[in-house]
Amino acid sequence: RCSRDWSSDVCSSDLKGRILRSGLESATATTHATTMSSLIAGAGNSSYSSRGVARQADVSSSSFSTLLPDEDYRYQQGNIVVQNHSYGTGLENYYGADATAYDASVMATPHLLHVFSSGNSGNLTQDLGTYKGLTGWSNLTGSFKMAKNVLVVGSVDSFYNPIPLSSCGPAYDGRIKPELVAYGVDGTSGAAALVSGAALLLQEAYQRQYSGTKAPASLLKALLINSATDLGTAGPDHKTGFGNLNVAKALEHIQSGQYLTGNITPNSQQEFSLQIPAGALGCKITLCWTDPPAGVNSTRALVNDLDLEVIQRSSGKKWTPWILSAFPAADSLTAPATRGIDSLNNVEQISFEGTPGDYLIRISSRKQSSAQQAYSVDWSFPRQQDVVWYSPMRTDPLTSGQPTLIRWQASPDLTEGSLSYRFIGSNSWEVIQARQNLQTGYVQYTLPDTLALLQFRLSIPNHD
């Protein structure tokens, strides 16, 4: 179930029978609320364009007349696992009482993931805090988005370009915000809704695999962040976080079991074996943990500081996480990520090109106030000669005579291929691009103005 920012008084055929009364509904109905709920859970009954990400999810709502989270028992009794927050306020660059409350909310209900839009103020200038007077940076809309245990989402267009009005980081203390981006040309609200729906699919897949046991929010974050498609230079950045939503890969990670959860005690260290398989180009690993809330107006939000390292057994070579400069100057905030010790974020990521073989994942407790700190880790291996077709899929309706986006993802060693289509029943293939750069991941093509069934083909030299 998913909650927040819907009005149960607006009920279309796409949500009928799946809206649950919470007793916290707003008295005001809005089209924005209905649009967000349709993006998350619309059934597609009224139109194929109204299909949401998690089309069988139950939805509930609560008014955001108060910007604090709902009471803990409300989430627990309502079986709420994701709460979408596609709204914002002015620029508030501090760790306020609402940020503390949201961090505490996840501590009290560990399987609850709060998903926030970053805001549509990417061109505005912060007027307080470390980033005061720096136009175009650190302009998240609301101090509640400074919480550590939530997921903040910015927006990109169809070609993975950041939307100029998408609010960006850093957070008030230099942390990486947003953590993710997703498609949202009309603003970050829709992007957050897509991520909320994706989180529901991951939670459902996890519960099916483990007999109804709920995945902790830290694992959902690790899965979503580690599976995201990196944009721009290697590693995270303050505009697009750890990359663009890729729920298909996140679901693959659940099915393959490429993750672990655990607990660590103060001043201790834990190690896990990692085998990079033959044919892999390297590895990407993400560590997440639900951190205790800091005090209101704390200068730094992180309380328990864990460290992630990867060690190659044969050589002893070590990799540390990607870190970003948080210095309040545009040239520093646009600088590519480097490697180092991260003592700001409760999300740490390492990615590297490496040879197949035996490695160690090492998790250390650098600073910890609690007797136990739970954490989640997800990993993935980019493979040689790997290509995944994303869209259009078998049942997707296409509009003839209008541009259509065709999407795939190819491993870095695949550079060029031929893209074509044919009408079902015909043996003649029509070439879309004879020498297509596979690393773009997409091409836009206007299909012929006719009614027909199509088959697409991506041909790659020396690739089955």
N, C-alpha and C positions, 0 to 999 in steps of 0.2 A: 504494500500500500504506500501511497505517496500523498503528502499533505502540504498545504499552504498555498496561498495565492490563487485559489479557485473559488468561485461562488457556486454553491450547490443549487442556487435558484436559477442558474442558467444551465439547462440540461438539454443537450441535443441528442440525436439518435446515436451519435458517436460515443456517448458516455452513458447512455441509458442503462439503468440496472446496476451500475458500478459506482455510483456516488453514495458515499456513506456519511450520514449525519454525525457531526462531531460535537455539536452544541456550541461551537466556537465560530460559526460562520459569520461572515460580514453581512450586514443588512443591505449592502449595495452590490448590485450585479454589474460586472464589467466585461466588455469584449476581450480585453487583455487577459483577464483571468481565464476565460473560456479558451482563448487561443493557446495559452500555455498548457492547459490541461489536455487539449487536443494534441499538441506536439508530444506530450509525454505519453498519453494513453488513449488517444483517439482510435476508434475501431475502423474508421474508413467506410462507414455505412453510407454517409451522405455523398462522399466523393473519394476517389483514390487519393486526392491531395490532403484529405483529413486523417490519414493513417498516422498514428503516433508510433513511438519507438517501442513501448511496452503495451501492446494493444489489448491485453486482458487484465491489466492492473486495476485494482480498486482505487478510487481516489476519495480523498476527504479534504476539508478545507478549514482554515482558521483565519480570522481577520488579522491583518497586520496593522491594525490601529495601535497596537502595542508592538514595538520592535524587538521585544524580548522573546525568547523561545517559549513554547507552551510548557505547562507543568510536566514533569517527568512521567507521572502516572498516565497522562493523556497519550503519550507515545507508546507506552508499554501496553496499556489496555487496548488501544486502537491498532496494535500490531503495525505501527508506522515504522518503516525502515529507511525511507528517503523523504526529506522535506525540501521542496523547491522554494527558493526565495528570489523571484524575479522582480525585484524592486530596489530602490535606493533612496538616499537622502542627499544632502550636500556633501562636500568633501570634508571628511572627518579623519584626520590622520593621527590617531592615538588609540591606545588599548583601553577602551571605555568599559563601563559596567556591562554593556550588552555583549561585547566580545568575551568578557569573562564568563557571562552567563551561557553563551553558546559553547564555549570550551567545556564548561561544567556539564552542560546538557549531554554531550557525547560521553563524558566520563560516567555519567549516571546510566546511560543507555548505550553501551558500547557498539551495538549494531546499527545505530542511527547515523545516517550521513546527511548533513545539511549541505545543500548546493546553492550557492549565491551567484547571481550575475555580477560582473565586475563594475558595471555602470556604463553610461554613455556620455562621459565627461572627459574623454581622452584629450581634448584640446584645452582643458582648463588648467589653472595654476593654483597649486596649494598655497594657502595663506597662513599656515602654521606648521610648526615642527621642523624637522631636519631638512625637508625638501621645500620649504617656503620659497616662493618666487621662482620656482623652476617649472616653466611652462611645458606641459605635455608629459609630466612624470608624476608618479605617486598621487593619482587622482581617483582612487576607489571611492565609491559613493556610499559612505556609511562606516562608522567605527566598528559595527558588528562584523564587517568583512575583514577586520584585522584579527579575527579569531584564528587559532592555529589548527583546530581539529575539523574545520569545515573545508569545502572545496570551492574555490572562487574561479569563475569561468569568464574569459573574454571571448571575442568573436572575430572570425575571419570570413572572407568571401569564398565563392566557389573555387577560386584558384589559390586558396591558402594564404592570401594576403591579409594582414591585420586590418580591420576596419578602423579608420582614423579616429572615430569617436569612441572606440572601445577603451574604457578606462584601464590603466596599467599600473604597475608597481614602480618602485618597491613599496612594501608595507612600511609603516611608520618607523620600524626598527631595522629596515633593510632586508626583510624576508622576501622570498619570491612570491609574488602575487601578480596576476592570476597564476594558478597552477596549471590550468588547461585552457585551450581555446576550442571552439566548435563553430560550425556554420551559423551565421546570424547577421545577414545584411541589414535587417531592420533594427538591430540592436543586440545587446548582450542578453536580454531576457530570453529570447528564443534559443540562444546557445546554451544557457544554463538549463533550459527545459530539456534539450536533447541529452545533455549529460545526466540529468535526473532520470530520464527514461533508460539510458544505458546502464546506470547504477542498479536500477530495478531488474534489468535482465541478468546482470551479474549475480545479484542476490538470489534470484530464482534459480539460476544454474547451480550456484553453490549449495542451496538447500536441497535441490534434487540429488546432488552428488553425495550429500552427507545427511540424508534422512531427516530433513527439516531443520537441521542446525543452522542458525543464522551466521553469516560471515560478519566479522567485526568491520566497522567503518574504516579502520586503518588498512585492512586488506583490500577493500573496495577501492580506496584511494591508491594503494600501491599498484593494483591491477590497471586502473584507468591511466595512471601517470606513466607506468612502465611500458604500456602498449601504445601510448600516443606516438604519432609520427612527428619526429623532431623537425622543426622549421628553422631555416636560416643556418647559422654556424652551429657546430657541434655543441650539445649541452643546452641548458635552459637559458632564457633571457627574460628581461623585465616586461616585455610586450606580450609574448606568447607562452610564457611559462615553460613547461616541459614538452609542449607540442600540441598537435591537433588530435582530437578524439578519434580513436580507432577501436570501436567496441568489438568488431569481429576478432581482432587479435586478442583483446582482453578475454573474450569467451574461449578462445583457443587455449589460453594459459590455464583457465579453470579446468578445462577438459584434460589437459596434459599434466596437471598437477605441478606446474612450474612455480611454486610458491611455498612458503612456510610461515608459521606463526610460532611465537615463543615468548618467554619471560626472562628478564635479566635482573640480577641483583646489583646493588651499588658496588662500584669499583671492581667489577668482574668483566670477564671476556668469554665469548662463546664463538666456536668455529664450526663450520659446516662444509662438507665436501661438495665441490661443484665440478662436474665433468662437462667440458665443452666438447661437443661431439664432432666427429669427422664431417667435413663439409660446411662447418660453421665459419663465419667471418669474424666472429668475436662474441661479445656478450654485453647485455645491458641489465643492470640490477638496481632495484629501487627499494629503499627502506623507509617505512612509515611507522609512526607511533602516535597514539592518542595521549597528548601531554597534559598534565594537570594544569588548571587555570592559573595564570599569574595574577598578582594583585592589580586592582584598578589603577590605570595610569603608570604601569611599570614601564621603565625605559627599554627593557627587553622582555619579550613575551615568553621565551623558552625557559622552562623550568628544569626538566630532565634532559640532559644532553647525551645522546648516543652517537657513536661513530661507526661508520661503515668502511671496510677495507676489503679489497680482493687481492689475493696473493697467488702467484704461479708457483706451484710446489717445486718444479724442477730448477727454476732459476732464482726463486726468492723475490722476484720483481713484484712491486706493490702498486696498486692503483687506489687513489683516494677520490672522494666525490667531486663533482663539478661545483664550483662556487662562483658567485657573481660579485663584482664590485658594488658596494652600496654607497660609495662616496657621492655626495650631492653635486654632481656636475654631469652635464649631458655626455661628454666624451667618456667618462667613467661608466655611466649607466648603459651605454651602448657597446662597451668593450666586450669581446667574446668571453665566455666562461673559461676559467682556468681550474686547475686541480688544487685541492687543499683540504684543510680541516674545517668543517662547517659547524659553527657554534651558534647559529641563528635559527635554522629551520628544523622542523620535525619531519621533513621529507629530505632524504639524501639519495642521490643517484650517481652511479658509476657506469660509464659505457666506454668500451675500448675495442680496438681490433686486436685479436689475439689468436694464436695457433691452438688447435684442438689439444686437449690434454687435461691434466688434473690441476684444479685450483681450489683455493679456500675462500669462503666468505667469512669474514671476521666482524663480529659486532661487539663493541666495547661500551661500557658505561663510564663516560668521562665525569659526569656530574649528575647525581640522582638523589632526590629528596624522599622518594617512596621506597618501601621495602621490595616491591616488584614493579617492573615496567614491562607491559606487554608491547610487542612489536609485530610487524608483518613485513615480509620480504617477497618480492616477485622478480623473476628473471626471464630473459628471453635470448635467443640466439639467431641473429640474422644469418641466413644460409645462402651458400653459393647457388647460382642458377635457380633462384626462387622467384616466382611471380604469382600473384594472387589477383584474380579478377573480382572487382567489387560491383560495378554497375555498367549497364543495366543488367538486372537479374531476370530469371526466366519469366516471372509473372509481372514484371514492371510494364505499365502502359507508357508508350512513347507518343509524343505529339508530332505528327508529320508536318513538314514544312517549317519547323521551328528548330533552333539550335538545341542539341542534346549533348549533355556531358557524359563522356565515356571514361570510366575510372579503373585503375589497377594500381598495384604496388609491386615494384621489382627490386630485387636485391642490388646492391651497389655494383656488382660485377656485370650486370646486364645493362647494356648501353643502348641498343638499337633493335627495332623489330618492325614488322609490317602489320598494319591494322586494316581489316577489311570486314565486309558483311555480305550476306546473301539472303535472298528471299527463300523461305522454306519451300522445298520442292524444286529449287533451281540448283544447278551445279556451277553456276557462274558467280564468282566472287567479285564484288565491287571494292576497289581499293579506296580506303579513307586516307591513309598516310603510308606511302611505300617505305619511308625511312623515318620512323617515329622515334624520337628520343624517349626511351622508357623511363628515365629518371624524373620526367615531369609528372608522371602519375595520372595524367588526364589529357584528353583532347576534346575540343568542342566541334560538333559536326551537325550540319543541317540535313536531316533525313528527307528522302523524297516525299512529295505530297501524295501519298497513296495509303490504302488500307491493306495491311499485310502483316504476316509474322516474319520476324527477322532472326538471323543467327549472326553473332559477331565472332571474329577470329583474330587472335593476336599470335603472329608467327615470329619465332625467335630463332636465329641461326644456331644450329647445334643444340637445340633445346626441344625435348619431346613435348 
